[in-house]
């Protein structure tokens, strides 16, 4: 599956614990990555300082669905299901 350019669900909906330039502690779920441009494209795409977790994420129908709305819903649900108990 090809990533839907400008979707950005994976850059907003999920927790990223790896350091991100401008967000040294990573980012919590539901928070927009500081490296997302206004058009929802990653400013670090293809650059060596892009976190490995981001580079390693591959769009798949089971995580991204058929639409951007599906992706936000699915990734938010997966985030909630895998969050550590508080």
C-alpha positions as CSV (number, residue, x, y, z in Angstrom):
1,X,0.0,0.0,0.0
2,X,1.2,3.5,-0.8
3,X,1.2,6.1,2.0
4,X,-1.4,8.8,1.4
5,X,0.7,11.9,1.1
6,X,-0.6,14.6,3.5
7,X,-2.6,12.1,5.7
8,X,-0.2,12.5,8.7
9,X,-2.3,10.2,11.0
10,X,0.9,8.4,12.0
11,X,2.5,11.8,12.9
12,X,-0.4,12.9,15.1
13,X,-2.4,10.0,16.5
14,X,0.3,7.8,18.0
15,X,3.0,8.2,20.6
16,X,6.5,8.5,19.4
17,X,9.0,8.0,22.2
18,X,12.1,8.5,20.1
19,X,13.7,12.0,20.1
20,X,12.5,14.2,17.2
21,X,14.4,17.3,16.2
22,X,12.5,20.0,18.1
23,X,10.8,17.4,20.4
24,X,13.7,15.8,22.2
25,X,11.3,13.8,24.5
26,X,9.3,12.5,21.5
27,X,5.6,13.3,21.3
28,X,2.5,12.0,23.0
29,X,-0.5,10.6,21.2
30,X,-2.8,13.2,19.7
31,X,-0.1,15.8,19.5
32,X,1.0,17.1,16.1
33,X,4.7,16.4,15.3
34,X,6.6,19.7,15.2
35,X,8.2,18.5,11.9
36,X,4.9,18.4,10.0
37,X,4.6,21.2,7.5
38,X,1.3,23.0,7.0
39,X,0.5,20.6,4.1
40,X,1.0,17.6,6.5
41,X,4.3,16.5,4.8
42,X,7.2,15.6,7.0
43,X,10.1,18.1,6.9
44,X,12.5,15.2,7.8
45,X,11.4,12.8,5.1
46,X,14.5,11.2,3.5
47,X,16.8,12.9,6.0
48,X,19.2,11.1,8.4
49,X,17.8,12.8,11.5
50,X,14.3,11.4,10.9
51,X,13.6,8.9,13.7
52,X,14.0,5.3,12.8
53,X,10.5,4.5,14.1
54,X,9.1,7.0,11.5
55,X,11.2,5.7,8.7
56,X,10.2,2.1,9.6
57,X,6.5,2.7,9.6
58,X,4.9,1.3,6.5
59,X,1.4,2.1,5.4
60,X,-0.8,-1.0,5.6
61,X,-4.5,-1.3,5.2
62,X,-4.9,-2.8,8.7
63,X,-3.3,0.4,10.2
64,X,-4.4,3.0,7.6
65,X,-7.7,1.8,6.2
66,X,-9.1,3.3,3.0
67,X,-9.2,7.0,4.0
68,X,-7.3,9.5,6.1
69,X,-10.3,9.3,8.6
70,X,-9.9,5.5,8.8
71,X,-6.2,6.0,9.5
72,X,-6.9,8.4,12.4
73,X,-9.6,6.1,13.8
74,X,-7.5,2.9,13.5
75,X,-4.3,4.4,14.8
76,X,-6.0,6.1,17.7
77,X,-7.7,2.8,18.7
78,X,-4.4,0.9,18.4
79,X,-2.7,3.6,20.5
80,X,-5.4,3.2,23.2
81,X,-5.2,-0.6,23.2
82,X,-1.4,-0.7,23.5
83,X,-1.0,2.2,26.0
84,X,0.6,1.2,29.3
85,X,-1.8,1.0,32.2
86,X,-1.7,4.1,34.3
